[in-house]
Amino acid sequence: MSPPELDTTETLAGRQGETRGGSTFEFSEGEKGDVLIAAVRCQGKGEIKVSLKSVNVDFPLKCVDGEVSTTHNEVGVAGAENKGTVSVQAPSAVRWSMTIGRGEPPKAQPPEPSGETE
């Protein structure tokens, strides 16, 4: 199971190939204002917990036996441009891989009209 790919506008910061059980790896520094992207792919019955230490963000991901699932998370908080480590806790029955990337923050959406008139 290869690590997820980033799109052409995103920059690679770190990658972990197919792994069973828990692991920790480092990712590189980004540009000021970048969002941190954590793309995780997993297969096997169980839940993994991803911890992005530099931004104090944790998220769980349910993995399914016989099915490869991929999740992309973007984190745009203070310190997201800093280098750091990511730790994954996973049962040995789950295979996973991960790509950490950097990208531009999403463009602000214009406010929706409320339909009310003044």
C-alpha positions as CSV (number, residue, x, y, z in Angstrom):
1,M,0.0,0.0,0.0
2,S,1.7,3.2,-1.2
3,P,1.4,6.5,0.7
4,P,-1.3,8.9,-0.6
5,E,-0.3,11.4,-3.3
6,L,-0.6,15.1,-2.9
7,D,-2.1,17.3,-5.6
8,T,0.1,19.5,-7.9
9,T,-0.4,22.6,-5.7
10,E,0.9,20.9,-2.5
11,T,4.5,20.3,-1.4
12,L,5.8,17.1,0.2
13,A,7.0,17.5,3.9
14,G,7.2,13.9,5.0
15,R,6.2,10.3,4.0
16,Q,5.8,7.0,5.8
17,G,5.5,3.8,3.7
18,E,3.3,0.8,4.6
19,T,3.5,0.2,8.3
20,R,1.8,-2.1,10.8
21,G,1.3,-1.0,14.4
22,G,2.5,2.3,15.7
23,S,5.2,4.6,14.4
24,T,6.6,8.1,14.7
25,F,8.2,10.1,11.9
26,E,9.4,13.7,11.2
27,F,8.2,16.2,8.7
28,S,9.9,19.3,7.3
29,E,9.2,23.0,7.9
30,G,6.9,24.9,5.5
31,E,6.3,28.5,4.5
32,K,4.6,31.0,6.8
33,G,0.8,30.7,6.3
34,D,0.9,27.2,4.9
35,V,-1.7,24.6,6.0
36,L,-0.4,21.3,7.2
37,I,-1.9,18.3,5.2
38,A,-2.1,14.8,6.7
39,A,-3.1,12.2,4.1
40,V,-3.6,8.8,5.6
41,R,-4.4,5.5,3.9
42,C,-5.3,2.4,5.9
43,Q,-6.6,-1.1,5.6
44,G,-7.6,-3.7,8.2
45,K,-10.1,-3.8,11.0
46,G,-9.5,-1.3,13.7
47,E,-9.0,2.4,14.5
48,I,-5.8,4.3,14.3
49,K,-5.0,7.6,16.1
50,V,-2.9,10.2,14.4
51,S,-1.2,12.9,16.5
52,L,0.4,15.9,14.9
53,K,2.7,17.0,17.8
54,S,3.7,20.5,16.5
55,V,0.1,21.7,16.2
56,N,-1.4,19.7,19.1
57,V,-4.0,18.0,16.7
58,D,-5.1,14.5,17.1
59,F,-7.7,12.6,15.0
60,P,-8.9,9.0,14.9
61,L,-9.5,7.1,11.6
62,K,-11.6,3.9,11.3
63,C,-10.1,1.3,9.1
64,V,-12.0,-1.5,7.4
65,D,-10.9,-5.1,6.7
66,G,-10.6,-5.8,3.0
67,E,-11.0,-2.1,2.0
68,V,-8.4,0.6,1.5
69,S,-9.6,4.0,2.7
70,T,-7.8,7.3,2.3
71,T,-8.5,10.5,4.4
72,H,-7.0,14.0,3.8
73,N,-7.0,16.4,6.7
74,E,-5.9,20.1,6.5
75,V,-4.8,21.9,9.6
76,G,-4.5,25.7,9.4
77,V,-3.6,26.8,12.9
78,A,-0.8,28.8,14.4
79,G,2.5,26.9,14.0
80,A,1.3,24.7,11.1
81,E,4.3,25.9,9.1
82,N,6.8,24.5,11.8
83,K,8.6,21.2,11.4
84,G,7.4,18.5,13.7
85,T,6.6,14.8,14.2
86,V,3.6,12.8,13.6
87,S,2.8,9.7,15.7
88,V,0.4,6.9,14.8
89,Q,-1.1,4.4,17.3
90,A,-2.5,1.4,15.4
91,P,-3.3,-2.2,16.1
92,S,-1.0,-4.7,14.4
93,A,-4.0,-5.9,12.2
94,V,-4.1,-2.5,10.5
95,R,-1.8,-1.5,7.6
96,W,-1.3,2.2,7.0
97,S,0.8,4.7,5.1
98,M,0.9,8.5,5.3
99,T,1.9,11.6,3.4
100,I,2.5,15.0,5.1
101,G,2.3,18.0,2.9
102,R,2.1,21.7,2.8
103,G,-0.4,23.9,0.9
104,E,-2.1,27.2,0.6
105,P,-5.0,27.9,2.9
106,P,-8.4,27.6,1.3
107,K,-9.7,30.7,-0.3
108,A,-12.4,32.5,1.8
109,Q,-15.9,31.9,0.6
110,P,-18.1,34.9,0.1
111,P,-21.0,35.0,2.6
112,E,-24.2,33.4,1.5
113,P,-27.1,35.7,1.0
114,S,-29.6,35.3,3.8
115,G,-32.6,36.1,1.8
116,E,-33.6,38.8,4.2
117,T,-34.1,42.4,3.1
118,E,-33.6,45.5,5.2
